[in-house]
Amino acid sequence: MSSESQARVPSPRRRSVMLYRRARTALILVGVFWLWLLFGSAAFVASLFERPFYAMLALYAVGTVTLISLLIAPVALAYLLMNRQPAVPAPAAADLPARVIRPEQPAQPPRSAEAARFPRSDLAPVIRMIPRRVKDSGTALGTRAAAKWRDLAS
């Protein structure tokens, strides 16, 4: 039981990225609200003046959300600054190791078209995501299907 609860706790780096994204989203939403408040809220409230109760309710809601957004914006900005990811500079050409082709070592053979379309590095995470029982039964299913096609072909 304890190992299951520990597995659900994200790593500090992952948690930092998650907090950064949440803060960025909150800041964007506050910005969109303030743009609406600047450009569209007057027409919205003016359309409600036929019913004074709804106009009063809308003004109260807009005022409340405005005050809440004034509290959320600095908090989101603080989270953005505290969880900012360090910029990783691209390696300079001088830092990369030089590849020397020696006469006794032939150059790498050209990759086939299929290998170029489906590199193994892209498939590895997908293969790791497949549950074990599906992988185990999948090989048996593949073997049975191959045998069936051989029988049909002969």
C-alpha positions as CSV (number, residue, x, y, z in Angstrom):
1,M,0.0,0.0,0.0
2,S,2.7,2.5,0.9
3,S,4.5,1.9,-2.5
4,E,1.3,2.9,-4.3
5,S,0.9,6.1,-2.4
6,Q,4.6,7.0,-3.0
7,A,4.3,6.3,-6.7
8,R,1.6,9.0,-7.1
9,V,3.8,11.8,-5.7
10,P,5.3,13.7,-8.6
11,S,9.0,14.4,-8.6
12,P,10.1,17.9,-7.5
13,R,11.0,18.9,-11.1
14,R,7.7,17.6,-12.4
15,R,5.8,19.4,-9.7
16,S,7.7,22.6,-10.5
17,V,6.7,22.3,-14.2
18,M,3.1,21.6,-13.2
19,L,3.0,24.7,-10.9
20,Y,4.6,26.9,-13.6
21,R,2.0,25.8,-16.1
22,R,-0.9,26.4,-13.7
23,A,0.4,29.8,-12.8
24,R,0.9,30.7,-16.5
25,T,-2.7,29.6,-17.2
26,A,-4.1,31.6,-14.3
27,L,-2.2,34.7,-15.5
28,I,-3.5,34.2,-19.0
29,L,-7.1,33.9,-17.7
30,V,-6.7,37.0,-15.6
31,G,-5.4,38.8,-18.7
32,V,-8.3,37.7,-20.8
33,F,-10.8,38.7,-18.1
34,W,-9.2,42.2,-17.9
35,L,-9.4,42.5,-21.7
36,W,-13.0,41.6,-21.6
37,L,-13.5,44.0,-18.7
38,L,-11.9,46.8,-20.8
39,F,-13.7,46.1,-24.1
40,G,-16.9,44.1,-23.6
41,S,-18.3,44.4,-20.1
42,A,-19.9,47.7,-20.6
43,A,-22.1,46.4,-23.4
44,F,-22.9,43.3,-21.4
45,V,-24.0,45.3,-18.3
46,A,-25.9,47.9,-20.4
47,S,-27.9,45.1,-22.1
48,L,-29.1,44.0,-18.6
49,F,-30.6,47.4,-17.6
50,E,-34.1,46.3,-18.7
51,R,-34.1,44.2,-15.5
52,P,-32.5,46.1,-12.7
53,F,-32.1,43.0,-10.6
54,Y,-29.9,41.3,-13.2
55,A,-27.9,44.5,-13.8
56,M,-27.2,44.8,-10.1
57,L,-26.3,41.1,-9.9
58,A,-23.9,41.5,-12.9
59,L,-22.3,44.6,-11.5
60,Y,-21.8,42.8,-8.2
61,A,-20.3,39.7,-10.0
62,V,-18.0,41.8,-12.1
63,G,-16.8,43.8,-9.1
64,T,-16.2,40.6,-7.1
65,V,-14.3,38.9,-9.9
66,T,-12.2,42.0,-10.4
67,L,-11.1,42.1,-6.8
68,I,-10.4,38.4,-6.9
69,S,-8.3,38.8,-10.1
70,L,-6.3,41.5,-8.4
71,L,-5.3,38.9,-5.7
72,I,-4.7,36.1,-8.2
73,A,-2.5,38.0,-10.6
74,P,0.4,38.7,-8.2
75,V,0.3,35.2,-6.7
76,A,0.4,33.6,-10.2
77,L,3.3,35.9,-11.1
78,A,5.2,34.9,-8.0
79,Y,4.6,31.2,-8.8
80,L,5.8,31.9,-12.4
81,L,9.0,33.5,-11.1
82,M,9.7,30.9,-8.4
83,N,9.2,27.9,-10.7
84,R,10.8,29.3,-13.8
85,Q,12.8,26.7,-15.7
86,P,16.4,27.4,-16.4
87,A,17.3,28.0,-20.0
88,V,19.4,25.3,-21.5
89,P,21.8,26.7,-24.0
90,A,22.3,24.8,-27.2
91,P,25.7,23.2,-27.5
92,A,28.1,25.1,-29.6
93,A,29.6,23.3,-32.6
94,A,33.1,23.5,-30.9
95,D,31.7,21.6,-27.9
96,L,30.4,18.7,-29.9
97,P,32.7,15.7,-30.4
98,A,34.2,15.5,-33.9
99,R,33.3,12.3,-35.8
100,V,36.3,10.9,-37.6
101,I,35.9,8.2,-40.2
102,R,39.0,6.1,-40.2
103,P,39.9,3.9,-43.2
104,E,39.7,0.7,-41.1
105,Q,36.1,1.6,-39.9
106,P,33.6,1.8,-42.7
107,A,31.0,4.6,-42.6
108,Q,27.6,3.7,-41.4
109,P,25.4,2.0,-44.0
110,P,22.5,4.1,-45.3
111,R,19.3,3.5,-43.4
112,S,16.4,1.8,-45.2
113,A,13.3,3.9,-46.0
114,E,11.3,1.9,-43.3
115,A,13.9,2.5,-40.6
116,A,14.0,6.2,-41.5
117,R,10.2,6.4,-41.2
118,F,9.9,4.5,-37.9
119,P,12.9,5.3,-35.7
120,R,13.1,3.0,-32.6
121,S,13.6,5.9,-30.3
122,D,10.0,7.1,-31.1
123,L,8.6,3.6,-30.5
124,A,10.3,2.9,-27.2
125,P,8.0,5.0,-24.9
126,V,4.9,3.5,-26.6
127,I,6.2,-0.1,-26.1
128,R,6.8,0.7,-22.4
129,M,3.2,1.9,-22.0
130,I,1.7,-1.5,-23.1
131,P,0.6,-3.5,-20.1
132,R,2.6,-6.8,-19.5
133,R,-0.4,-9.1,-20.1
134,V,-1.1,-7.5,-23.5
135,K,2.5,-7.8,-24.5
136,D,2.6,-11.5,-23.5
137,S,-0.6,-12.4,-25.2
138,G,0.3,-10.2,-28.2
139,T,3.3,-12.3,-29.1
140,A,1.2,-15.5,-29.0
141,L,-1.5,-13.8,-31.0
142,G,1.1,-12.7,-33.5
143,T,2.5,-16.2,-33.8
144,R,-0.9,-17.7,-34.3
145,A,-1.8,-15.1,-36.9
146,A,1.4,-15.7,-38.8
147,A,0.8,-19.4,-38.8
148,K,-2.8,-18.9,-40.1
149,W,-1.5,-16.7,-42.9
150,R,1.1,-19.3,-43.8
151,D,-1.6,-22.0,-44.0
152,L,-3.8,-19.8,-46.1
153,A,-1.0,-18.9,-48.5
154,S,0.0,-22.5,-49.0
